[in-house]
Each structure stands twice: as structure tokens, then as C-alpha cells.
């Protein structure tokens, strides 16, 4: 564990760069989070527009012709239009939360006690061990896996060498690159990167398999506990029958 791949410096640097990119991408929000950001931006923009609208409306009322004041119907229509836009944004926000909580496999509560597969590169260290599943789209002549802690610091770098295409399991013993046993907890994040025989980067994906032990709905997001770590409900890709 914790050894750096043998071979040319350029190969090592290439894989190291791929690992850094994967680790960075894994920490970014995606999907529903991007939608949430768009909604938040729309709300912020609306707040500014609403302030401007009220200022203009007040100025209009102050400077209207006393002999020909603004038609009350026009005044009401302007207020209704602004309120309608605000209500639409709030409705979109609620809809986004509902869609984000959907697993695609039914009610999350029904997943309790069932074995599932979820797209997730995070796992907790339990009993001095953390486990992941990953897949490679092609045969790798040089493959490395990197474990980072919740501060983004690399705690383990392992050279797996040549590895065939398909699904694989990786178990980390919880020791850092200096051989120090780290305490249980987490989450820890796994990044996988490698090159094929031509030196091109291969496509990899990391996921979790385990039994759902708890369902938590905090802050409007449904989280499932798998292998001691929490996974968003919408990350579930399949459900398997338990023995």
C-alpha cells in the first residue's frame, strides 16, 4: 500500500494528474446541485429586480399627473406580474427538491435492509478498513488508486499495476503513506486512474455496494447509510435481492 507506480516519470506524472482531476471532480456538486445553484441565482436576481421595480413604481406614483393618475388596474397588474415570477421560482425550487430526492427505484424507506449499488466514491473507515468497488472500461497497463481525506489531503497512493477491464474491488487498510494507522471515520474518497497500452487514459468509475442500514431526510435531501457512509438517494443505480 502507498507505493508509487514504477515506470517513466512522464507516465507517473500523467496518472498523478488524472488522479488529481478525479479527486477534484468528485468533490464538486453535480446534477441537482447545479440546478439548485441556478435557482439560487434566479432568486438573487429577482430580489434585485424587485427592489428596482418598487423604486420605479414609487417614483412613478410620486411623479404622476394629479389630473390623470395611474389606472388602478395597471398598478395591480404590475404587482401581480412581479409576484407571479417570484412564486414560479419558489415552485421550481420545490420541484427540484422533489426530483432530487427520487431514487428511480421507489420509496427510499423501502430500501432499508436491501443490498444496493450506488454511484459514490466516498466511504468511511470502519474497523481499520474501507471498501470500494470500481470499474475500468479497458485493460490498463498501469493503474493507480488514491485515497484522500475529507480535507482533500492524499493519505494513500497504491499502484495496482496492470489490470483487466471490468469491475474490481479495492480495500484500504486505513494506513497512510507513512504506515500510520488512521482512526475510524471519514469520509474518505477514492480516485482511480490508469493508462492503456497506447498511453491513453482509460475511463473509470467508482461505486459502493452494501446494505442500506438507515434513511435520513435532513435539509430536504434524502441520504442512505451504506457501509457506514451516507449516499444521496438519487445515486442508487440498482437494487439486489438479499440472501
N, C-alpha and C positions, 0 to 999 in steps of 0.2 A: 504494500500500500504506500501511496505517497511518492512513487518513483516517477521520474520524468522519462518520456519515451526516448529510446536510442535512435540514432539516425542523424541526418543532416540538421544543421541549425535552422535552415530555411523551413524544413518540414515541421520541426518543433514550434517555430515561431508562427507558422500558418495555423496549426492546430490550436495553439495558445490564443491566437486572435479569434478563431471560431468559438472557442470556449467562452471568451470574454463577451462576445456578441450574444451568445445564447444566454449567458447569465444575466446580461443587461436586458434582453428582450423578455426573459422570464419574469423580471421584476416589474415590467410595465403593465399597466391596465390595458385591457382589450375588450372588444365587443361591447357589452352593456356599459362598461365604464366610459368608453368613448362616447356613447350616446348620452350618458349622464353629463359628461363634460359639455356636449353640445347644448343640452337643456339648461345647464347652469349658465352657459354663456348667453343663451337667449333670455333667461330671467334677468341677468345683469344688464343686458342691453335694453330690455323692456323697462327696468327701473329708471334708467337714464332717459328713455323716451317718454316715460310717464311724467317725470319731473319737468321735462321740456314742454310736454303737452299742457300741463297745468299752468306753467308760466305763460305760455302763449294764450291760453284760454282766459287767464286773469287779465292779461294785457288787453285782450280783445274786448273784454267786458268793460274795462276802465275807459277805453277809447272809443267805444261805440257811439253812434249818433243818438243822442237822447230822443230825438224826434222820430227815429226809426231803429229801435233797439233790436237785438238779435232775436230771431224767432225761437221760441222755447223748444220747438220740435228739433231745430238744428242743434241746439245746446244738448238736448237729451241724446240725440243720435251720436254725437261725438263721444259722450261719456260711455254709452253702450258699446261703441266700437272698441274703445280702449279696454274696457272691462272684458269684452269678449276675447280679445287677444290674450289677456292675462289668464283667463280661465282655460283657454286652449293649451297654453304652455303647461299649466298645472295638470291638466288631463293627460298630456303626453308624458309627463313625469311619472304619474301613477301607472300608466300603461307600460312604460319602460320597466318599472319595478316589477310589475306582474310578469312580464315576459322574461325578465332576467332571472326570476325565481323558478321558471319552468324547467324541469329536468328532461322533458321529452319522453319520459318513461313513467309518467303518472305522479301521484301524490308522493312527495319526498318522505312522508311519515311511513308509507307502505314499504319503504326501502330498509327500514330497521331490521337488522338481523340477516339481511341478504348480502350476498357477495357481489360486488360491483367493480367496474373498471372506470377510472376517471382520468381525464387529461390533467395531470398535475405533476410538477417537478419538485414539490415540497414534501418533506417527510420529517417526522420527529425522531429523535434518538431515544430509544427505549431499551433498557437493559443493556446499554452499550452497543446497540445495533440499530441501523436504519436501513430500510429496504426500498428499492425502486425497481420498476420494470422499464425497459426501453427497447426501441426497435430501430433497425438500420435498413434503409431502402436498398442498399447494395453491399457487396462484400467490401470490407475495409482492410487495407494492408497495415494501417496504423490508426488505432482508436484510443482515445483518452477520455476519462471521465473526471469531472471536477466537482467538488463539494464546497459550497460556500455557506457561511452562517448568515443569520438574519441582519448582520451589519454589512453584508456584501464582501466579507473577507474570505479568501480562499483558505480552507482548513485541510483539504486533502486533494491530491492530484495523483491519479492512478493510470498507468499505461496498461491497456488490455491487449496491445499488440494487434495481430490480425484476427479478424472476427467476421463470420459469415453474415449474410443478410438475414433479417428476421427478428423475432422477439428474443430478448435476453433479460436475465435478472442480474441486479447488482446489489451487493450487500456491503455496507461500510461498517467497520468495527468501532467507529467513534474516536479513532486516534487521529491527532493532527499530524502535520508533516514532520514534527519533532518527536513523534511517538508518544505524546502526552494524551492520556485518556480524557476526553471531554465529558462533562456532565450530561445526563439525560436532559432532553428538552429540545428546543428548536423554535421555529422550523429551520431545517437545512435544505438547501436547494441543489439539485443535481443538473449539470450540463454535460452533454455528450457531443463529441466532435471527432471526426476522422476523415481520412483521405482514401480514395480508391487507388487502383494500380496506376492510373494516369496522373495522380496527384490532385485530382479534383475533389472538392468537399462533397461528402455524402449527406443525404437527408436523414435526420434522426428525430425521434420524438420520445418524450418521457411520459410515463403514466403511472398510476397507482392501482393496485388490485388489493381488495380486502373486504372485510365485512363491516357494514355500516353499524356503528355502535351508538350513535346519538344524532339527533337533528336539532339544530339551533337556528332560531329566527331572530337575529339581533340586528337592529338598524335597517330592517327591510330586506336583508339578504339572508337566504336560507343556506346554512352551512352543514355539511355532513361530516361526522367524525369517522375517519378511516385510518387504521394503523396508528392511532394516536394523534393524527393531524387533521385539520379541518380543510375540506374541499368544497368549493361552491357547488350547489346542487346542479347548476346548468353545465358543470364539467363532466357529469356522468355520461358515458358513451354506451355502456351496456350493463345488463344485469344477468348474473348467472345463478342457476339453481344451486342452493346449498345442499350439502350431503346430510 
